[in-house]
Amino acid sequence: MSVLLVEDDPSIAIVITAALEAEGFDVVHCVSIAERDRQLGERRFSALVTDVILTDGDGIATIDRVRAADPELPIIILSAQNTLDTAVRATDTGAFEYFPKPFDIDELARTVRQAVGNAGSRLGEEGEAAPAGLPLVGRSAPMQAVYRMITRVLRNDLTVLVLGESGTGKELVAEAIHQLGHRKAGPFVAVNTAAIPAELIESELFGHEKGAFTGAVARHIGKFEQANGGTLFLDEIGDMPMQAQTRLLRALQSGSIRRVGGREEIKVDVRIIAATNRDLEPMIAAGNFREDLYYRLNVVPITLPPLRERADDIPALARHFLSLAAQEGLPRRRLSDAAAALLARQPWRGNVRELRNFIYRLALLAREDTIDADALAALLEANLRREEAAGEGGLDLAVLAWLASERPAPGTVYDTALAAFERPLFEAVLRDTGGNQLRAAQVLGINRNTLRKRLTELEISPVELSR
């Protein structure tokens, strides 16, 4: 059995060759696309292992020539361009596997052995090129694992459960699966189940008929029907009431739904992607989450790493958010390397969401077009002083510190200040009530629906605060 290795880095080629020869393969090594094509024209190989960026071109872009020479040849693609775009391009070629660098050499050798034993099996069928503007940013090793899992679910309708802390970008993963998958022409409907009152969640998901309950003055089409032919993203699934869990399980099992107050079974064709920042297994043990629903949802789990575990991605994320801020009308800023390194050393307990909000504030408040480490340090210090003032200096000092650092635009001071005040207030009360929104509303002296609405608008998760 022989393997054609196309790799222009001598050190990597030596290591791969040794590992494959230890597996009993005869390895032929070349460094260019031209030499690859010549070898394929002269003899047959059991597998092809190829890098993407080679001395004379793009290894992925020329895979069609490999297919023309040997349609059934298993292909393993290696790349240092560790982006979701590269992973999707590799999948779209019908490659057997894709390995971002650095990779585990033993895993590569095992994969080549598996590919030879399963010739003809591929990651996906040949298809369209990946669209521009992919929603995920980052090349760190933890994100490579996420990208590889995403590519495995693009050509099927398996149910996906996205796990991760609040603010890590779970909805972006769902959007990526939808945008890059075969359902991209259909609708993408996102539902935050934690933000819907328990008494209304079944109506929101499944719809209702006129007269089904007080206030149902007309037929309402639920999220399942709205997502027909596309993807339904159920965020914060761990906060779903038990009765709604039962109806959701039935819908997943039967592929049909019944509107509240209705008798008709309505067939729906939706791909389900669910997400949660909670550990569902203890909830199952406590009787708060259905075990059978968990196994229905957890077909393909994708775990998003917290930002502290992918600090190498922070500079790229920060520059990405600066670019987005400029597109939305904020001043165009640049980030020096030293400033980017300083950002990477911050804790970012709120993960990517907190980083994004800080970068937008940075774009607004920075005095120079290029933000250096000193300017960034001053803004980080102001941010810390504001937090300390809110915690220790009294409300009057906190307001003064907030006005000095935020400098809200004229005409927006009241609404902006109210939102800034409500966030720590709501979070403190929810912590005291263990995340119970009904009790929190009673403590605050406001209507529960008003509280729910403001929590949604402020992107506050009661579930996270219940821990």
RAUR-V541862 format. One record per pair of residues at least 12 apart in sequence whose ideal C-beta (glycine too) atoms are under 7 Angstrom apart, sorted by sequence separation. I is the first residue (numbers start at 1). J is the second residue. If there is no record, write none. Layout:
BEGIN
i->[I/I]
j->[J/J]
END
This chain:
BEGIN
i->[5/17/63/162/208/255/256/389/77/175/191/207/255/322/97/191/207/280/365/429/437/207/386/429/437/13/206/319/385/386/3/60/160/203/205/318/362/48/59/75/77/82/97/204/205/206/207/402/76/96/171/203/204/205/386/75/76/252/33/75/76/77/78/79/80/3/5/7/32/34/74/79/318/1/2/5/8/31/32/33/76/78/150/154/274/382/1/2/3/4/5/6/7/31/32/33/153/1/48/50/52/96/98/315/318/437/2/33/40/44/47/96/97/150/154/47/48/49/50/51/52/95/96/146/150/154/155/224/435/37/41/45/50/51/53/94/95/123/315/426/435/33/40/47/49/52/60/94/314/315/426/6/40/60/63/94/124/125/314/330/333/435/94/124/342/435/4/91/92/94/191/331/339/422/430/434/16/60/91/93/136/224/311/330/333/339/343/427/52/92/189/325/330/336/338/339/342/390/426/431/4/76/92/317/321/325/334/336/338/342/423/430/76/136/333/334/335/336/422/92/135/189/222/237/318/322/332/334/336/339/423/92/189/232/234/237/238/317/321/325/333/427/76/187/201/205/231/237/308/321/419/89/135/136/187/201/228/229/230/231/232/233/234/235/236/238/308/4/74/89/135/189/193/206/225/228/249/307/314/318/322/3/74/88/134/187/188/191/193/194/202/228/231/238/365/2/3/8/186/187/188/189/190/191/192/193/198/201/225/227/249/2/3/4/5/6/7/100/186/189/191/192/193/224/245/249/252/307/1/6/74/85/186/188/190/194/202/216/238/245/248/306/307/3/8/193/224/8/72/183/193/249/6/72/131/183/212/245/307/85/212/84/98/130/209/211/206/208/238/84/178/206/207/208/209/6/98/178/206/207/208/209/206/83/82/174/203/202/174/87/91/237/87/82/171/49/84/88/91/87/171/47/170/84/47/47/46/19/23/19/25/183/16/19/20/23/15/19/23/16/20/84/88/177/174/174/170/3/162/166/165/159/160/161/162/163/164/157/1/173/173/170/169/161/168/159/161/159/163/168/164/159/160/161/162/163/164/158/163/165/158/160/162/153/149/149/146/146/142/142/143/142/140/143/138/140/140/139/138/137/138/137/138/137/137/167/168/169/167/168/277/166/167/278/165/167/277/167/277/239/236/238/236/197/197/195/195/195/192/194/194/194/166/166]
j->[17/29/75/174/220/267/268/401/90/188/204/220/268/335/111/205/221/294/379/443/451/222/401/444/452/29/222/335/401/402/20/77/177/220/222/335/379/66/77/93/95/100/115/222/223/224/225/420/95/115/190/222/223/224/405/95/96/272/54/96/97/98/99/100/101/25/27/29/54/56/96/101/340/24/25/28/31/54/55/56/99/101/173/177/297/405/25/26/27/28/29/30/31/55/56/57/177/26/73/75/77/121/123/340/343/462/28/59/66/70/73/122/123/176/180/74/75/76/77/78/79/122/123/173/177/181/182/251/462/65/69/73/78/79/81/122/123/151/343/454/463/62/69/76/78/81/89/123/343/344/455/36/70/90/93/124/154/155/344/360/363/465/125/155/373/466/36/123/124/126/223/363/371/454/462/466/49/93/124/126/169/257/344/363/366/372/376/460/86/126/223/359/364/370/372/373/376/424/460/465/39/111/127/352/356/360/369/371/373/377/458/465/112/172/369/370/371/372/458/129/172/226/259/274/355/359/369/371/373/376/460/130/227/270/272/275/276/355/359/363/371/465/115/226/240/244/270/276/347/360/458/129/175/176/227/241/268/269/270/271/272/273/274/275/276/278/348/45/115/130/176/230/234/247/266/269/290/348/355/359/363/45/116/130/176/229/230/233/235/236/244/270/273/280/407/45/46/51/229/230/231/232/233/234/235/236/241/244/268/270/292/46/47/48/49/50/51/144/230/233/235/236/237/268/289/293/296/351/46/51/119/130/231/233/235/239/247/261/283/290/293/351/352/49/54/239/270/55/119/230/240/296/54/120/179/231/260/293/355/134/261/134/148/180/259/261/257/259/289/136/230/258/259/260/261/59/151/231/259/260/261/262/260/139/139/231/260/260/233/147/151/297/148/144/233/112/147/151/154/151/235/112/235/150/115/116/116/105/109/106/112/271/105/108/109/112/105/109/113/108/112/176/180/273/273/275/275/112/273/277/277/272/273/274/275/276/277/271/116/302/304/304/304/297/304/296/298/297/301/306/303/299/300/301/302/303/304/299/304/306/300/302/304/300/300/302/302/304/305/309/310/310/310/313/310/312/313/313/313/313/316/316/317/317/320/350/351/352/351/352/461/351/352/463/351/353/463/354/464/463/461/463/463/449/452/452/455/456/456/461/462/463/461/464]
END
